[in-house]
Amino acid sequence: MATPKKKQQEIPTPQVEARIDRLVDGDFKTKAYASATIGGAFAVHGIRVIESDKGRFISMPQESYKKNGETKYNDTFHAITAEARTALVEAVNDAYEQKLQEQQEQKSDAPEQAMSQQM
C-alpha cells in the first residue's frame, strides 16, 4: 500500500534585510559585497553584487574545489523557494542602489564642503 503524499506546506517568505559591507573600486565584475539578515534569526555574509554583460545579478556565498583538474563551485547558502530568493535579491539590490546614491551624494557634497572650509 502506497503511503499518502504529504500536503505541500505553505512556507511564508521571511523578512530579509540587507546591507552593503563594501563597494569594490575598479573595473571588476564584482561591484559590492553584501550581508543579509533573514527573519531576524540568520545572517549571511559574502553575497556578491555582480555586473555582467547580461546585467546585474546576485551571487550567493560559495566555496570552490577541484575535480578532475577543473574548478567547481558550490553555493554555501541559497534560498529554497523562488519567493525567498526574490526577497533576498530585491533586498540586496535595494541596499546596493541606496549605497550608490549615498556615494554620489557624498561626491557632490565634497566640493561644497571644501569651499566652505576655505572661507
N, C-alpha and C positions, 0 to 999 in steps of 0.2 A: 504494500500500500504506500503510495507516494505521500510525503508529508506536505501539508498545505504551505503555500508560499506566504511568507510574512508580508504584510502590507508595507509598502514603502512609506517610511515615516517622513513627514514634512519637517525639514530641518530649517529653523529660522536663520536668516543671514545675520551674522554677528556684526556688531558695531565695529568699524575699523577706523582708527586714527593713524595718520602717517605724518612723518616729519622728514625733512631732508637733512641728513647729517653732514654732507659735504658735496659741494659742487666741484666738478672736475674742469680745470682750466686747460686750454689747448685743443688741438684738433684730434680728439679721440671720439670713438663711437659712444663710450660710456660718458654720460654728461653729469650724473649725480649718483650718490649712494643714499639710500633711504632706510628708515626703520618704520615698523608699524606695530601698533598695539591692537590686539584683536580681542574684542569682548571684555576689555579691561582686565584680561587674565593672562594673555600670552604676548610676548614681544618677539618680533622677528627682525633681525639685523642683516645687513648685507644685500638688500634689494637694490638692483641697479636700474637706472633710467638710461635707456639706450636709444640713440637716434641712428637710424639706418636709412638706406635708400628707399625702403618700404615704409618709412615713418617711424614714429616713436613706439617703443614697447617697453614693458616692464619685465625684467629678468629676475627670477627668484634666486635666492642664495643656492649655490651649488658646490659640489666637490668634483674633482677630476681624478681620473685614474687611467692607466694604460692597459689596453687589451690588444694583443697581437700587434704591438708597436703603434697602435692608434690611440689618440687621446679621446676618452669618452667623458661625458658629463652626466651627473645625476643631481636633480634638484634635492636639496636637503629639507626644503619646505615647499609645499604647494597647496593650493585650495582644492577642496574635494568637489564642491559644486560650482556650476557656472556663475550662480548669483554671488557666491563668496569671492570668486576670482574677480568678478566685475567690481564688487565693493572695494577690494584691495587695490585694483588697478586705478579706479577712479580716485581713491584717497591719495595714492602716491602721485598721480598726475596733478591733482589739485594742489598738493603740497609743493610740487616742483614748479608749477606755474606761479604760485604765491612767492616762492623763494626767488624766482627770476624777476618778478615785479619788484620785490624789495631791493634786489641788487640794482635794478635800473634806477629806482628812486634814490638810492644812495649815490650812484654815479652822477645823477643830475643835481643832487644837493651839494656835491663836493665843491664845484666852482663857487657857489653862493657862500658856502662856509669859509672858503679860502679868502674871498673878498671881504667878508665881514670881519675876519680876524686881522686883515691888513689895516682896517680903518681905525 
